[in-house]
Amino acid sequence: MDSASQKTWVEIDQAALTHNVQQFKNLIGSEVKLLVAVKANAYGHGLVGVSKIALAAGADCLGVDSIDEALVLRQAGVDASILIIGYVLRSRLAEAVENDLRLTVYNQETIEELGRITNLGKSEVNIHLKIETGTSRQGVMPEDTLKFIKFIKKYPGVHIEGISTHFANIEDTTDYSYAQKQLKTFQEVVSNLEKAGINIPLKHTANSAATMLFPETHFAMVRVGISLYGFWPSPETRQTVQEKNGRLKDFSLQTVLTWKTVVAQVKNIKAGTAVGYGCTEKVKRDSQIAVLPIGYWDGYDRKLSRVGEVLIKGQRCKVLGRVFMNMIVVDVTNCKEVAVEDEVVLLGKQGLEEITADSLADSIGTINYEFVTRINPLIKRVVI
Ligand SMILES: Cc1ncc(COP(=O)(O)O)c(C=O)c1O
């Protein structure tokens, strides 16, 4: 099945993704590992396809949210190191151990169950401790870390391979004091452990923004998501990188994803005719409209009603009325000779025009991360 048999599809630009991976590899150097965050269906880009390209381009390991994502990768023949970042139910930990999946751990209940599983089967599991440094989500409190590690040491099959934390406020600001405070807390935890004779090899803290902005956050591994897909984490990160960072002068990101559909119908309607549910919009002039076979179920947010734009024949065409579950209607009055099954770009470039995830996200009050991760996973991803 190729894109020609799909009414909507997502194209993944392999060369662009490879470029982005290599940009980050150059930035972090050969001593630091690159974990590619492929959770949320590789930020909407397609879990298996992206993982294989990223690994071929030099990524060292993959980060997923759930055991189910990890198992999809294993079933697709991916034997690379996979770290599960999100929660795994105790009833599914045995599957994680059997499939050689690394786990992010921060509670004793999980450790007890891992201890039971590894003892019974005389097997082993690698875990990464998550330290709470100020994000107030998963994580062991800094002052409890040593006690927690002593508890883990009761279970010989449970190996502490990594220790990590996650920044709360590094994208949304150009004031990095909160992130610096978190980094300091993490460094203190690490140094206290070292004083107690505990050296955990794989220390990691950095997401995209931290990796680009602060080399001191790199430690042994960085966990990069959004920017490997060619997006800036935020306008603030882009601003700081551009303003201050000589180190990044040759650094560039390329957009990886283009989301397309086709025209399903073209017709003419008179000035004053209402379009769509609720009759929320009436065309002001005699108009030509095109019906496109995608809607909010596909991930085209309903808030784009009357606001969104798509590209047809290289021209921007506005969404008329409400986004339906499986359709939208756009104004093609200014486009020449639009025909059924003409290609439409929902996200990406066509001719000289471009619809960016940043602009669409901005127009509906969200962020590029949410916009791309919401593209329905059932839509075919085609690597080009
Ligand atoms: C724990 C963790 N590390 C790394 C990342 C990657 O972050 P980014 O996409 O900003 O690079 C995420 C994503 O939210 C995350 O939750």
The ligand as an SDF file (V2000), in Angstrom:
LIG
                    3D

 16 16  0  0  0  0  0  0  0  0999 V2000
   11.4030   12.5470   30.3910 C   0  0  0  0  0  0  0  0  0  0  0  0
   11.5150   13.1770   29.0430 C   0  0  0  0  0  0  0  0  0  0  0  0
   12.7210   13.3240   28.4900 N   0  0  0  0  0  0  0  0  0  0  0  0
   12.8890   13.8930   27.2800 C   0  0  0  0  0  0  0  0  0  0  0  0
   11.8060   14.3500   26.5550 C   0  0  0  0  0  0  0  0  0  0  0  0
   12.0310   15.0070   25.2260 C   0  0  0  0  0  0  0  0  0  0  0  0
   11.7280   16.3570   25.2900 O   0  0  0  0  0  0  0  0  0  0  0  0
   11.8100   17.2970   23.9970 P   0  0  0  0  0  0  0  0  0  0  0  0
   10.7620   16.7900   23.0730 O   0  0  0  0  0  0  0  0  0  0  0  0
   11.5000   18.6490   24.5000 O   0  0  0  0  0  0  0  0  0  0  0  0
   13.1730   17.1430   23.4500 O   0  0  0  0  0  0  0  0  0  0  0  0
   10.5350   14.2410   27.1080 C   0  0  0  0  0  0  0  0  0  0  0  0
    9.3810   14.7600   26.3690 C   0  0  0  0  0  0  0  0  0  0  0  0
    8.4290   15.2930   26.8700 O   0  0  0  0  0  0  0  0  0  0  0  0
   10.3800   13.6380   28.3900 C   0  0  0  0  0  0  0  0  0  0  0  0
    9.1700   13.4990   28.9670 O   0  0  0  0  0  0  0  0  0  0  0  0
  1  2  1  0
  2  3  1  0
  2 15  2  0
  3  4  2  0
  4  5  1  0
  5  6  1  0
  5 12  2  0
  6  7  1  0
  7  8  1  0
  8  9  2  0
  8 10  1  0
  8 11  1  0
 12 13  1  0
 12 15  1  0
 13 14  2  0
 15 16  1  0
M  END
$$$$
